[in-house]
């Protein structure tokens, strides 16, 4: 199994604004300006939290956003409104360990990412940084582990985004 985080943050480290909104991201650029397509084609599974799913579900054709991966949403809900997304609950670490030899993308959400970091299961962080300061919001990192070391493998520029690729 290989676990990846791929996502964008503001210069001050936020995934979303204080209301969980992503307007700052959509106003900066779009996925066509990044290496998103090449990354996604390598993934077998996506895992996200309910708030990330809710943002996706607001899109016009949300069921086509992740068409070639198994898509799991950690939620207390028994069902979801969009085709192609499976609700799951329980311990994200045990769930990920049970997926076997898959390439797993953690899509946004520090509530899903933090336990995986704490369990030392994240192999690669691909963090795009947008030239935006929010001042407050939902931070990317909230793990309990005080210090973790990653190796900087690559730095790329996509339009207004700086992409940093880190591995364990």
C-alpha positions in Angstrom: 0.0 0.0 0.0 1.1 3.6 -0.7 -0.7 6.5 0.9 -0.5 10.0 -0.6 -1.8 13.3 0.4 -2.4 15.6 -2.6 -3.9 19.0 -2.0 -3.6 22.7 -1.9 -3.1 25.1 1.0 -2.8 28.8 1.4 0.5 30.5 2.2 -0.5 30.4 5.9 -1.2 26.6 5.8 -5.0 26.4 5.5 -7.0 23.9 3.5 -10.2 25.9 3.7 -11.5 29.1 5.2 -13.1 29.1 8.7 -16.4 28.1 7.2 -14.8 25.2 5.3 -15.1 27.1 2.0 -12.8 26.8 -0.9 -13.6 30.1 -2.8 -10.0 31.2 -2.3 -8.8 28.2 -4.3 -11.3 28.4 -7.1 -10.6 32.1 -7.5 -6.8 31.4 -7.9 -6.8 28.8 -10.6 -8.1 25.4 -11.7 -6.9 21.7 -11.9 -5.9 22.0 -15.5 -3.1 24.3 -14.4 -1.5 21.6 -12.3 -0.3 18.0 -12.5 -3.6 16.7 -11.1 -4.5 14.5 -14.1 -1.2 12.6 -14.1 -1.4 12.1 -10.4 -5.0 10.9 -10.4 -4.4 8.4 -13.1 -2.0 6.6 -10.8 -4.5 6.2 -7.9 -6.7 3.2 -7.0 -8.6 4.7 -4.0 -9.7 8.0 -2.7 -10.5 8.6 1.0 -12.0 11.8 2.3 -14.0 13.2 5.2 -17.7 14.2 5.0 -16.9 18.0 4.7 -14.6 17.3 1.7 -17.3 15.1 0.1 -19.9 17.9 0.7 -17.8 20.3 -1.3 -17.5 17.8 -4.1 -21.3 17.0 -4.0 -22.0 20.7 -4.7 -20.4 20.4 -8.1 -22.6 20.1 -11.2 -21.6 16.6 -12.1 -20.1 15.4 -8.8 -20.4 11.7 -9.6 -17.9 12.1 -12.5 -15.2 13.8 -10.4 -13.4 10.5 -9.5 -14.5 8.1 -12.1 -11.8 5.5 -12.0 -11.1 5.1 -8.3 -12.9 3.4 -5.4 -14.1 6.5 -3.4 -14.7 6.2 0.3 -16.2 8.9 2.6 -15.7 8.8 6.4 -19.1 9.7 7.7 -21.8 8.8 10.2 -24.3 8.7 7.3 -25.5 5.4 6.0 -25.8 6.6 2.5 -24.6 9.5 0.3 -26.3 11.5 -2.4 -23.8 11.0 -5.2 -23.1 7.8 -7.2 -19.6 6.4 -6.9 -19.0 7.3 -3.2 -19.2 4.7 -0.5 -19.8 5.8 3.1 -17.6 4.2 5.7 -17.1 4.7 9.5 -14.7 3.5 12.1 -10.9 3.8 12.4 -9.3 5.3 9.3 -6.0 3.7 10.1 -7.5 0.2 10.3 -9.5 0.8 7.2 -6.4 1.9 5.2 -4.4 -1.1 6.4 -7.2 -3.3 5.2 -7.1 -2.0 1.6 -4.1 -4.1 0.7 -1.7 -3.2 -2.1 -3.5 -0.1 -3.4 -2.4 3.5 -4.2 -4.5 5.6 -1.8 -5.1 9.3 -2.1 -6.2 11.2 1.0 -8.3 13.9 -0.5 -8.3 16.9 1.9 -9.4 16.9 5.5 -7.1 16.9 8.4 -9.4 14.6 10.4 -8.6 11.8 7.9 -4.9 12.8 7.4 -3.9 13.3 11.0 -4.5 9.8 12.3 -2.6 8.4 9.2 0.3 10.7 9.9 0.3 9.6 13.6 0.4 6.0 12.5 3.3 6.7 10.1 1.3 5.5 7.1 1.7 8.5 4.8 4.3 7.9 2.2 4.1 11.1 0.1 2.8 14.6 0.6 2.2 16.6 -2.6 1.3 20.1 -1.3 0.5 22.9 -3.6 0.7 26.4 -2.1 -1.5 29.1 -3.4 -0.5 32.8 -3.1 -3.3 33.5 -0.7 -3.3 34.5 3.0 -6.5 33.7 4.9 -5.4 34.6 8.4 -7.6 31.8 9.9 -9.2 28.7 8.7 -8.9 24.9 8.7 -5.3 23.9 9.0 -3.7 21.1 7.0 -1.8 19.6 9.8 -3.2 18.7 13.2 -1.5 15.4 14.0 -0.4 14.6 17.6 3.1 13.7 16.6 5.3 16.6 17.5 8.0 16.2 14.8 8.0 14.2 11.6 10.6 14.4 8.9 10.0 14.2 5.2 12.4 14.5 2.3 11.9 17.2 -0.4 11.9 15.4 -3.7 10.6 18.0 -6.2 9.5 21.6 -6.5 7.3 22.6 -9.5 5.5 25.7 -10.5 2.0 25.5 -12.1 0.8 29.0 -12.8 0.4 30.7 -9.5 0.9 27.5 -7.5 4.2 26.2 -6.1 4.0 22.4 -5.8 6.2 20.7 -3.2 6.6 16.9 -3.3 7.8 15.2 -0.1 8.4 11.6 0.7 9.2 9.6 3.9 
